[in-house]
């Protein structure tokens, strides 16, 4: 049941403006306490000082920019990433922190008149609620009091309403059963859906009104919040799946709901997965992201436009990687802007309704988190490089020119490893690309230990992200210790076109393995890597590949295996994505038992001799922790040196800063002890 909407005044005020370039927070020193010596090299602790910048949104008049900054909070009983909203002028001046407090504030959205910013926060309760704050200053005002958390908020075009999504709350009977400990769970029964609601912002007595019900869960893999208001504010287009289960993204369709009556009609429902609808400025067209038919996990996707009153969708130009993310329409309605990875860079493209395509962002600039304001005049995005942490940027849509908006990173001036991107030929002649980071003091011609990092996915990709940021494998810290770090984008990666992305179907551990091995050989041939001092590591699919590698070769002195798929058979039967491996191997396990075993590290574990560290989240549903235990127990029983760390409360990725620090330090110590010579 939704509780009555309330308007509460609470202390999430604009606060005191901070000068650009100053520290966001400071730690007070006790009187007489010893000050820490300044760091001389990049450590895992410094990685946790790097702030995340995201959700960069330009105001409707183009004069101001709001953005989200997340920083690690590690106090006595606290270990979390806390987000707050910051605001600055569009020329980068006047930066200050808009929200404060011990609860995160996120999901900002400008009102159409630019006077308010709405956001979500759990301040004042356990659930995430909708608040708003005047940009001119003052305290924040709570708009909802919900039993389940709000997300994906969007203002109506006239600013009178806010639409948002919210998961179904527990029923009164479910609460009573849980309290009495009489609450058995029936698998795939009584599933909670993500529903679409609308709130009348200026009616103090209004309660959020449900717009969608039945067997549909709003949102989906194509992202973008899953819904969009029509320009006249009468209709909302939304993507939905039969349930909120991850595996149901393949069944995503797009429908329209009348905001006044709640009546729903279908706009696009085919065997493909459709989502991320975006109305054209005049409301006559809706753009959709459409997958291949039938959908595949490494999916090809195209942007289609369909008349908003219904009709036949029309495909626009095929994008270079065939994985476009819709950003928004041009003000004239003759172009659609999309974001996509090109090799190791994030880029912005413009798709003309006439079938044309052009690159908007310049070559050599890695852009991320691209947004457009509601009047289609400005982009907001982040920019970073391998040696420069991310900050907020903005540009006019016409005549792209990136302007830096934020200055929130407060990091010491210490040397950081140099990163280069290079290519080589794999054993079958296919060109493969990778990124090599060398120590800050590397001397040309010197052979040094090298660690190899394999990304997840397998349709992930290594990009030009700052190497000093957090992650289980602290790249800048490995380089600081005197190791080279090689990151390979093997076949199966995104960023290199659909054919490259599908090239590892039916062949995990085959030619993708060769892509990595030939990359290592290339760095050895260059006289950089010491062939007798190699290590390898990876998370998720990267963990799969690492566990596979140690069963195929003994050339590595150490390995770290993170959240790894080690047994394709048992993984498929226990993960929350049971359709994943059958897609990559074109058949269920009982139809292709031999193939599943052939490509599983567990089937070859008798060959493993490499000392291995295994790391896994205890609450991992994507790759259950049992996958790690299978490999750990096998290595232990075979007498192979092995350690396993299970991180409590953690899902598929480690989220708590204290545990992230442990994972980074443990990996650094593990490889330093085994690769570095006295």
Phi and psi in degrees as a GROMACS rama.xvg file:
@    title "Ramachandran Plot"
@    xaxis  label "Phi"
@    yaxis  label "Psi"
@TYPE xy
-79.2554  130.974  UNK-2
-77.8769  158.276  UNK-3
-58.2516  134.787  UNK-4
-62.4098  137.779  UNK-5
-126.26  159.204  UNK-6
-118.896  106.402  UNK-7
-118.47  137.549  UNK-8
-95.2882  127.618  UNK-9
-144.468  166.177  UNK-10
-81.799  73.9395  UNK-11
-121.351  43.9397  UNK-12
-74.4222  175.391  UNK-13
-66.7485  -29.6192  UNK-14
72.1639  -164.362  UNK-15
-91.7568  134.814  UNK-16
-65.6601  141.159  UNK-17
-105.65  143.052  UNK-18
-71.9666  141.838  UNK-19
-58.97  135.267  UNK-20
92.2423  -7.36104  UNK-21
-86.4125  165.817  UNK-22
-67.9016  142.815  UNK-23
-71.2728  -42.4238  UNK-24
-133.675  163.437  UNK-25
-140.705  152.162  UNK-26
-103.488  120.238  UNK-27
-69.9817  138.531  UNK-28
-92.3902  133.417  UNK-29
-64.4449  146.718  UNK-30
-59.3901  124.763  UNK-31
87.3662  -3.36151  UNK-32
-72.6832  149.954  UNK-33
-75.882  131.2  UNK-34
-78.5478  145.74  UNK-35
-70.1071  142.708  UNK-36
-69.0141  142.252  UNK-37
-62.4536  142.888  UNK-38
-67.1632  145.663  UNK-39
-105.359  -10.1209  UNK-40
-151.06  170.326  UNK-41
-81.2621  120.096  UNK-42
-114.331  164.272  UNK-43
-57.9934  -33.1422  UNK-44
-61.2566  -39.955  UNK-45
-66.1076  -33.1562  UNK-46
-59.7605  -32.5663  UNK-47
-82.1028  -5.7032  UNK-48
-86.4766  -12.4809  UNK-49
-75.354  126.264  UNK-50
-88.9722  147.964  UNK-51
-87.9282  131.877  UNK-52
-115.898  130.502  UNK-53
-155.573  176.754  UNK-54
49.7462  55.6223  UNK-55
-83.6691  117.19  UNK-56
-129.769  125.121  UNK-57
-87.8566  140.831  UNK-58
-65.934  160.881  UNK-59
-57.6487  -33.3183  UNK-60
-87.5794  0.191554  UNK-61
75.5089  7.08291  UNK-62
-92.5766  -23.6478  UNK-63
-133.612  161.175  UNK-64
-135.824  129.536  UNK-65
-105.682  142.898  UNK-66
-148.563  162.818  UNK-67
-108.733  134.159  UNK-68
-123.211  126.946  UNK-69
-115.55  136.086  UNK-70
-137.216  153.896  UNK-71
-75.1267  130.543  UNK-72
-114.893  113.102  UNK-73
-127.312  91.9514  UNK-74
-116.658  -168.412  UNK-75
-51.578  -57.3197  UNK-76
-114.577  18.2987  UNK-77
-120.405  132.451  UNK-78
-148.84  93.6613  UNK-79
-155.311  162.08  UNK-80
-97.5552  118.537  UNK-81
-107.659  129.22  UNK-82
-108.148  142.494  UNK-83
-141.522  161.004  UNK-84
-92.997  137.748  UNK-85
-121.544  159.405  UNK-86
-141.983  148.943  UNK-87
-153.015  163.679  UNK-88
-72.5855  158.537  UNK-89
-67.9902  -12.5492  UNK-90
-94.5264  5.68875  UNK-91
91.4333  -2.8688  UNK-92
-89.589  166.482  UNK-93
68.3119  28.0162  UNK-94
-67.1884  134.113  UNK-95
-154.119  161.096  UNK-96
-84.4156  124.566  UNK-97
-87.7059  -39.357  UNK-98
-119.52  153.374  UNK-99
-142.648  177.746  UNK-100
118.14  176.492  UNK-101
-93.3406  11.1401  UNK-102
-120.05  138.292  UNK-103
-64.253  146.233  UNK-104
-122.582  130.413  UNK-105
-153.263  -178.507  UNK-106
64.6117  39.6104  UNK-107
-63.0476  147.725  UNK-108
-146.918  127.315  UNK-109
-73.6362  138.941  UNK-110
-71.1894  153.898  UNK-111
-57.7395  -29.8603  UNK-112
-86.8579  -2.07036  UNK-113
74.7149  8.49125  UNK-114
-89.9343  -22.9496  UNK-115
-124.487  153.512  UNK-116
-124.473  122.305  UNK-117
-92.9096  150.371  UNK-118
-157.639  173.436  UNK-119
-116.009  145.015  UNK-120
-161.285  154.645  UNK-121
-96.6033  9.98045  UNK-122
-56.2258  131.922  UNK-123
90.1247  2.72461  UNK-124
177.199  -176.501  UNK-125
-85.9565  -26.5603  UNK-126
-98.1331  154.668  UNK-127
-76.0279  120.398  UNK-128
-117.024  168.481  UNK-129
-93.3809  129.979  UNK-130
-125.684  164.799  UNK-131
-140.464  154.113  UNK-132
-141.817  139.535  UNK-133
-72.5646  133.819  UNK-134
-66.7496  -29.4021  UNK-135
-70.401  -12.9231  UNK-136
125.45  167.181  UNK-137
116.886  -174.802  UNK-138
-91.052  157.605  UNK-139
-80.3891  150.97  UNK-140
-119.912  126.557  UNK-141
-81.1249  130.771  UNK-142
-103.495  -25.562  UNK-143
-132.745  158.907  UNK-144
-136.611  95.3612  UNK-145
-108.769  154.828  UNK-146
-86.6505  -14.2374  UNK-147
-135.209  158.942  UNK-148
-76.7435  139.366  UNK-149
-85.8883  150.326  UNK-150
-153.535  170.015  UNK-151
53.446  52.8752  UNK-152
-77.8652  142.443  UNK-153
-142.99  130.715  UNK-154
-74.0001  148.702  UNK-155
-71.7976  158.602  UNK-156
-57.8626  -29.5984  UNK-157
-92.8429  -0.247948  UNK-158
77.4443  8.03012  UNK-159
-88.5224  -16.083  UNK-160
-137.171  159.623  UNK-161
-128.244  127.476  UNK-162
-96.535  147.595  UNK-163
-157.011  166.517  UNK-164
-110.757  153.692  UNK-165
-155.715  135.625  UNK-166
-71.6968  149.109  UNK-167
-56.195  136.583  UNK-168
-85.8421  165.706  UNK-169
-64.392  141.713  UNK-170
-75.2841  166.614  UNK-171
-62.0784  -38.4751  UNK-172
-64.1695  -40.7422  UNK-173
-65.1616  -38.887  UNK-174
-63.1557  -43.5444  UNK-175
-64.8931  -42.3061  UNK-176
-63.6054  -40.1321  UNK-177
-65.1616  -41.7795  UNK-178
-62.6876  -35.4565  UNK-179
-88.7877  2.72054  UNK-180
57.1464  40.6129  UNK-181
-124.096  59.2122  UNK-182
-131.645  58.9803  UNK-183
-62.735  146.508  UNK-184
-105.801  124.835  UNK-185
-90.0678  122.492  UNK-186
-62.6001  131.191  UNK-187
62.1087  22.6407  UNK-188
-119.242  150.389  UNK-189
53.4086  43.9085  UNK-190
-70.4635  143.748  UNK-191
-84.1709  137.198  UNK-192
-107.28  154.684  UNK-193
-92.7499  111.381  UNK-194
-102.179  158.318  UNK-195
-100.94  130.314  UNK-196
-127.078  161.913  UNK-197
-134.288  141.317  UNK-198
-123.814  130.201  UNK-199
-78.9043  108.676  UNK-200
-64.4211  -41.8142  UNK-201
-95.5619  5.85901  UNK-202
-99.4451  106.197  UNK-203
-64.8791  -21.0578  UNK-204
-96.0618  0.845846  UNK-205
-74.9911  146.875  UNK-206
-112.958  149.722  UNK-207
-55.0597  137.408  UNK-208
-110.017  128.26  UNK-209
-71.2625  130.732  UNK-210
-106.896  -26.9984  UNK-211
-125.471  140.15  UNK-212
-142.455  -166.676  UNK-213
74.2006  -159.456  UNK-214
-88.0873  64.2625  UNK-215
-147.636  133.595  UNK-216
-116.864  123.028  UNK-217
-77.4804  139.096  UNK-218
114.44  -166.034  UNK-219
152.299  -175.34  UNK-220
-65.5124  -28.9347  UNK-221
-73.5713  -10.0103  UNK-222
69.0076  -150.091  UNK-223
69.7879  21.2809  UNK-224
82.9568  -19.5295  UNK-225
83.1766  -4.58658  UNK-226
-152.093  165.439  UNK-227
-155.712  136.367  UNK-228
-73.4771  144.371  UNK-229
-72.35  152.439  UNK-230
-57.4703  -29.1942  UNK-231
-88.1834  -0.715369  UNK-232
74.3017  11.4191  UNK-233
-92.718  -20.2329  UNK-234
-138.224  149.385  UNK-235
-123.608  127.243  UNK-236
-90.3955  136.225  UNK-237
-145.94  146.705  UNK-238
-91.4587  145.455  UNK-239
-153.686  152.874  UNK-240
-122.827  164.356  UNK-241
-60.6688  -30.7757  UNK-242
-144.741  175.27  UNK-243
-87.275  5.30601  UNK-244
-63.5774  140.391  UNK-245
-56.9899  -39.7243  UNK-246
-65.5136  -17.5148  UNK-247
-85.4401  5.75837  UNK-248
-59.3233  -27.8031  UNK-249
-67.6571  -15.145  UNK-250
-104.795  17.3469  UNK-251
-70.2785  134.216  UNK-252
-125.912  174.345  UNK-253
-123.622  132.118  UNK-254
-131.517  170.608  UNK-255
-120.808  138.973  UNK-256
-122.371  132.838  UNK-257
-76.2608  121.331  UNK-258
-65.364  -32.1457  UNK-259
-79.2907  -44.5251  UNK-260
-97.2845  -21.8757  UNK-261
78.6762  6.76027  UNK-262
-73.4712  139.97  UNK-263
-117.815  136.517  UNK-264
-132.52  149.119  UNK-265
-79.6959  137.283  UNK-266
-106.087  -44.0123  UNK-267
-145.362  120.413  UNK-268
-149.614  91.631  UNK-269
-123.688  -172.37  UNK-270
-71.7234  -16.5564  UNK-271
-76.7575  170.127  UNK-272
-99.3505  118.22  UNK-273
-110.859  144.196  UNK-274
-171.205  -174.868  UNK-275
54.1773  55.043  UNK-276
-69.7  144.375  UNK-277
-140.746  119.536  UNK-278
-70.5649  142.723  UNK-279
-71.5653  159.521  UNK-280
-57.1271  -32.0427  UNK-281
-91.6755  -0.387153  UNK-282
78.543  3.70295  UNK-283
-86.1889  -18.8784  UNK-284
-129.464  156.023  UNK-285
-129.86  128.233  UNK-286
-90.2422  143.287  UNK-287
-132.937  150.787  UNK-288
-91.3939  129.244  UNK-289
-127.698  126.301  UNK-290
-79.9719  179.668  UNK-291
-68.1904  167.059  UNK-292
-129.427  112.379  UNK-293
-75.3565  161.009  UNK-294
-65.5815  143.352  UNK-295
-124.775  156.57  UNK-296
-67.5232  -26.8719  UNK-297
-93.254  27.9669  UNK-298
-42.4615  144.879  UNK-299
-87.6622  139.184  UNK-300
-138.909  151.584  UNK-301
-134.486  159.999  UNK-302
-93.8284  128.92  UNK-303
-115.673  153.665  UNK-304
-120.202  140.508  UNK-305
-136.79  141.007  UNK-306
-57.0128  136.513  UNK-307
-65.7069  -20.1639  UNK-308
-88.7447  2.17482  UNK-309
106.22  150.772  UNK-310
153.777  -167.425  UNK-311
-87.5782  123.14  UNK-312
-63.2996  147.225  UNK-313
-123.146  127.661  UNK-314
-78.3685  139.173  UNK-315
-91.1335  -172.871  UNK-316
-59.5096  146.659  UNK-317
-74.1468  129.852  UNK-318
-83.6785  160.938  UNK-319
-55.3563  -40.3839  UNK-320
-101.496  -4.99819  UNK-321
55.0013  38.561  UNK-322
-141.826  57.1249  UNK-323
-76.0668  142.601  UNK-324
-109.767  117.925  UNK-325
-68.6979  128.647  UNK-326
-99.73  -47.2982  UNK-327
165.62  173.019  UNK-328
-88.6783  155.044  UNK-329
-71.4321  159.461  UNK-330
-62.2749  -29.906  UNK-331
-82.404  -12.2551  UNK-332
77.5529  11.511  UNK-333
-102.196  -0.780064  UNK-334
-141.946  153.899  UNK-335
-122.286  134.464  UNK-336
-99.1357  136.311  UNK-337
-132.938  157.648  UNK-338
-114.492  147.852  UNK-339
-164.192  152.997  UNK-340
-84.2391  130.531  UNK-341
-119.161  107.684  UNK-342
55.5821  -112.546  UNK-343
-106.112  15.7047  UNK-344
-121.806  143.171  UNK-345
-85.3158  135.413  UNK-346
-133.742  162.758  UNK-347
-112.67  133.126  UNK-348
-123.061  157.125  UNK-349
-116.348  125.219  UNK-350
-104.776  118.263  UNK-351
-77.819  147.3  UNK-352
-68.1114  -10.2159  UNK-353
-88.8181  4.43862  UNK-354
95.8094  1.73537  UNK-355
-82.5759  165.632  UNK-356
-146.461  137.398  UNK-357
-142.327  151.884  UNK-358
-86.3879  131.463  UNK-359
-97.5632  -52.3505  UNK-360
-78.7453  149.435  UNK-361
-75.505  152.264  UNK-362
-62.3577  139.587  UNK-363
94.1444  -3.32464  UNK-364
-112.875  122.887  UNK-365
-95.2633  104.629  UNK-366
-102.176  148.989  UNK-367
-144.757  161.785  UNK-368
56.4922  45.2564  UNK-369
-73.01  133.913  UNK-370
-132.884  166.481  UNK-371
-129.386  146.736  UNK-372
-73.4955  167.41  UNK-373
-67.2323  -19.0488  UNK-374
-101.198  9.67595  UNK-375
62.2231  32.7759  UNK-376
-103.664  -23.0788  UNK-377
-140.143  145.458  UNK-378
-95.1459  147.382  UNK-379
-120.586  143.58  UNK-380
-167.451  174.221  UNK-381
-111.847  155.169  UNK-382
-134.039  138.997  UNK-383
-151.886  165.218  UNK-384
-132.991  170.618  UNK-385
-56.7729  -31.0886  UNK-386
-110.965  9.54232  UNK-387
-136.142  123.658  UNK-388
-68.9046  162.444  UNK-389
-74.6473  147.652  UNK-390
-139.146  168.245  UNK-391
-82.3053  140.585  UNK-392
-134.343  162.807  UNK-393
-147.523  159.157  UNK-394
-154.526  149.327  UNK-395
-65.5646  147.813  UNK-396
-66.9178  -44.6395  UNK-397
-85.6559  120.06  UNK-398
75.6861  67.5626  UNK-399
-57.3982  125.223  UNK-400
-150.662  105.865  UNK-401
-69.5614  128.919  UNK-402
-121.587  128.482  UNK-403
-71.0646  132.424  UNK-404
-105.141  -43.7132  UNK-405
-104.745  159.182  UNK-406
-143.532  70.8078  UNK-407
-105.129  -13.1988  UNK-408
-78.3553  128.053  UNK-409
-125.008  81.1745  UNK-410
-118.767  149.142  UNK-411
-69.764  155.302  UNK-412
-86.8214  82.9821  UNK-413
-119.843  151.16  UNK-414
-65.1396  146.931  UNK-415
-133.06  149.541  UNK-416
-59.3942  152.717  UNK-417
-92.2276  134.071  UNK-418
-115.623  133.086  UNK-419
-125.914  151.193  UNK-420
-105.758  135.537  UNK-421
-148.996  165.806  UNK-422
-125.265  161.924  UNK-423
-155.068  171.126  UNK-424
-98.469  133.346  UNK-425
-77.7908  -178.464  UNK-426
-63.9716  -23.4176  UNK-427
-100.523  10.6031  UNK-428
90.2182  -4.01668  UNK-429
-70.7933  135.354  UNK-430
-76.5711  131.432  UNK-431
-125.202  147.237  UNK-432
-118.616  148.942  UNK-433
-148.439  173.949  UNK-434
-125.715  129.536  UNK-435
-117.416  124.532  UNK-436
-109.532  129.622  UNK-437
-110.31  154.705  UNK-438
-59.0748  152.824  UNK-439
-57.5004  -32.4253  UNK-440
-105.929  24.3181  UNK-441
-62.7311  135.873  UNK-442
-104.068  124.432  UNK-443
-53.6446  130.972  UNK-444
95.0008  -9.93735  UNK-445
-83.6925  132.238  UNK-446
-88.2966  130.854  UNK-447
-133.971  161.053  UNK-448
-59.6853  152.063  UNK-449
-136.881  136.474  UNK-450
-111.392  143.384  UNK-451
-112.02  133.112  UNK-452
-114.904  131.625  UNK-453
-110.985  130.566  UNK-454
-80.4728  168.72  UNK-455
-84.7832  -175.156  UNK-456
130.581  -101.413  UNK-457
-75.388  -3.34998  UNK-458
-86.2022  28.8545  UNK-459
-80.2714  -174.775  UNK-460
-163.209  139.342  UNK-461
-81.3892  129.227  UNK-462
-122.074  -175.347  UNK-463
-80.7088  49.249  UNK-464
-79.3515  155.445  UNK-465
-61.533  125.892  UNK-466
-75.2568  -10.9288  UNK-467
-90.4242  1.2062  UNK-468
-77.8647  170.442  UNK-469
-70.9202  164.108  UNK-470
160.199  156.191  UNK-471
-56.5274  -27.7535  UNK-472
-116.681  94.6291  UNK-473
-75.747  93.7215  UNK-474
-57.2682  -50.1844  UNK-475
-62.7332  -32.4908  UNK-476
-73.7088  -37.1907  UNK-477
-60.2099  -44.253  UNK-478
-63.8102  -39.0185  UNK-479
-60.6321  -32.5129  UNK-480
-79.4566  -1.71589  UNK-481
99.6355  15.1341  UNK-482
-105.584  145.358  UNK-483
-80.3752  148.711  UNK-484
-125.376  119.328  UNK-485
-107.832  125.957  UNK-486
-118.669  119.48  UNK-487
-105.208  139.401  UNK-488
-103.404  84.5648  UNK-489
-74.6593  169.795  UNK-490
-54.4786  141.068  UNK-491
106.588  -17.1478  UNK-492
-76.0323  154.582  UNK-493
-79.3622  168.15  UNK-494
96.7995  -11.668  UNK-495
-121.854  17.4784  UNK-496
96.9806  156.853  UNK-497
-64.3365  -38.9631  UNK-498
-61.0633  -40.7758  UNK-499
-65.1711  -39.7581  UNK-500
-67.3676  -31.4112  UNK-501
-90.6054  -1.03136  UNK-502
-71.6011  -8.18132  UNK-503
-107.137  10.3767  UNK-504
-62.2362  137.523  UNK-505
65.4261  9.4373  UNK-506
-142.106  29.5073  UNK-507
-57.4978  132.789  UNK-508
83.1515  5.03435  UNK-509
-100.579  -102.785  UNK-510
-73.0582  -24.0888  UNK-511
-63.5626  -37.3778  UNK-512
-61.2888  -43.4924  UNK-513
-64.5293  -36.0034  UNK-514
-58.9947  -41.0761  UNK-515
-70.9163  -45.0138  UNK-516
-63.666  -40.0788  UNK-517
-70.227  -30.2801  UNK-518
-65.2863  -41.0829  UNK-519
-61.4933  -45.2156  UNK-520
-61.8408  -35.2076  UNK-521
-63.0186  -43.2033  UNK-522
-69.8722  -34.2089  UNK-523
-65.014  -44.5231  UNK-524
-63.5418  -26.0694  UNK-525
-76.9016  -4.22907  UNK-526
81.4766  19.232  UNK-527
-100.515  -55.3193  UNK-528
-82.8502  138.602  UNK-529
-82.0222  113.847  UNK-530
-63.9509  -16.3052  UNK-531
-97.5727  9.17953  UNK-532
-143.541  69.5103  UNK-533
-116.689  143.658  UNK-534
-132.687  160.783  UNK-535
-144.631  147.589  UNK-536
-156.171  161.554  UNK-537
178.348  159.067  UNK-538
-118.499  142.194  UNK-539
65.0019  -119.053  UNK-540
-60.5144  -33.7811  UNK-541
-61.6108  -34.3074  UNK-542
-69.9238  -39.2699  UNK-543
-55.1914  -50.9413  UNK-544
-64.975  -35.9963  UNK-545
-66.8146  -43.647  UNK-546
-64.2555  -35.3462  UNK-547
-65.6302  -46.113  UNK-548
-56.8854  -44.4363  UNK-549
-72.1664  -11.097  UNK-550
-95.9281  -3.50717  UNK-551
-111.589  -22.7484  UNK-552
-151.185  155.572  UNK-553
-111.762  20.4694  UNK-554
-77.1152  -11.3245  UNK-555
-97.7634  138.935  UNK-556
-85.3193  -19.3828  UNK-557
-159.879  153.622  UNK-558
-142.102  151.738  UNK-559
-129.713  123.865  UNK-560
-114.856  109.907  UNK-561
-107.601  126.115  UNK-562
41.6139  51.6975  UNK-563
-87.9645  142.856  UNK-564
-81.9555  109.404  UNK-565
-107.829  -15.1279  UNK-566
-142.682  104.19  UNK-567
-61.1022  -30.7097  UNK-568
-68.0757  -56.4765  UNK-569
-71.7249  -30.2506  UNK-570
-60.6344  -47.8813  UNK-571
-62.145  -31.5106  UNK-572
-84.6047  -7.8821  UNK-573
-126.063  -15.1389  UNK-574
-79.3937  165.46  UNK-575
-84.2879  5.01062  UNK-576
-128.176  65.6769  UNK-577
-65.6881  -10.3448  UNK-578
-89.4846  -6.10244  UNK-579
-66.1843  -59.1839  UNK-580
-67.2451  -40.2049  UNK-581
-57.4892  -30.6283  UNK-582
-70.0454  -48.657  UNK-583
-66.8145  -27.1587  UNK-584
-113.791  13.5721  UNK-585
47.2141  57.162  UNK-586
158.699  150.082  UNK-587
-70.6473  163.123  UNK-588
-59.8393  -37.2265  UNK-589
-74.669  -13.3454  UNK-590
-94.2833  -18.804  UNK-591
-141.061  45.7848  UNK-592
-56.46  -42.1928  UNK-593
-63.5898  -42.1123  UNK-594
-66.5798  -40.8662  UNK-595
-61.086  -43.8614  UNK-596
-69.8072  -40.3518  UNK-597
-57.5036  -34.8851  UNK-598
-101.753  15.6962  UNK-599
-103.624  133.154  UNK-600
-60.1193  -34.5797  UNK-601
-60.5732  -28.3491  UNK-602
-77.0783  -9.24384  UNK-603
-125.528  13.6724  UNK-604
-64.6044  -19.105  UNK-605
-63.6771  -15.9873  UNK-606
-91.6105  -9.00302  UNK-607
-75.7507  135.808  UNK-608
-134.528  -9.99815  UNK-609
-73.4303  127.429  UNK-610
-55.4108  127.673  UNK-611
-130.279  136.87  UNK-612
-105.151  128.444  UNK-613
-112.679  129.432  UNK-614
-125.64  136.674  UNK-615
-156.235  144.115  UNK-616
-80.4278  135.138  UNK-617
-65.8602  -32.2461  UNK-618
-104.484  31.2986  UNK-619
-75.0056  114.007  UNK-620
-91.5469  -27.7  UNK-621
-68.9433  -50.3263  UNK-622
-126.618  94.0515  UNK-623
-54.3993  147.081  UNK-624
-61.0005  -19.7747  UNK-625
-59.0878  -27.5183  UNK-626
-62.6787  -40.0397  UNK-627
-68.5286  -41.1844  UNK-628
-63.0845  -38.6376  UNK-629
-56.6616  -47.8936  UNK-630
-72.5586  -39.2399  UNK-631
-59.8392  -49.657  UNK-632
-63.0874  -38.6917  UNK-633
-65.1744  -46.5658  UNK-634
-63.6708  -41.1879  UNK-635
-62.9784  -44.1225  UNK-636
-68.2431  -23.4712  UNK-637
-88.2167  -5.68051  UNK-638
83.6855  15.1553  UNK-639
-80.9396  133.11  UNK-640
-57.2403  122.472  UNK-641
-151.28  142.096  UNK-642
-128.992  148.937  UNK-643
-133.255  133.483  UNK-644
-119.759  124.975  UNK-645
-107.564  125.795  UNK-646
-97.1351  111.498  UNK-647
-62.1141  146.555  UNK-648
71.8471  -9.19008  UNK-649
-87.6985  138.126  UNK-650
-83.4234  -139.772  UNK-651
-69.775  -24.7971  UNK-652
-122.208  150.309  UNK-653
-76.7541  123.388  UNK-654
-107.621  -29.1248  UNK-655
-80.8924  131.103  UNK-656
-56.9467  -40.7561  UNK-657
-63.1218  -38.7742  UNK-658
-75.3344  -32.7744  UNK-659
-61.4456  -41.7958  UNK-660
-63.1487  -41.7884  UNK-661
-61.0938  -45.7347  UNK-662
-61.3047  -43.274  UNK-663
-63.9446  -48.3227  UNK-664
-65.2949  -38.4302  UNK-665
-64.4024  -44.0032  UNK-666
-63.9146  -42.2391  UNK-667
-61.3972  -45.8209  UNK-668
-66.0963  -39.2389  UNK-669
-59.7214  -47.1946  UNK-670
-79.8908  -34.5533  UNK-671
-62.0761  -39.6237  UNK-672
-67.9834  -26.6681  UNK-673
-106.297  -16.4334  UNK-674
-111.485  -30.3503  UNK-675
-83.7463  128.22  UNK-676
-88.9492  147.605  UNK-677
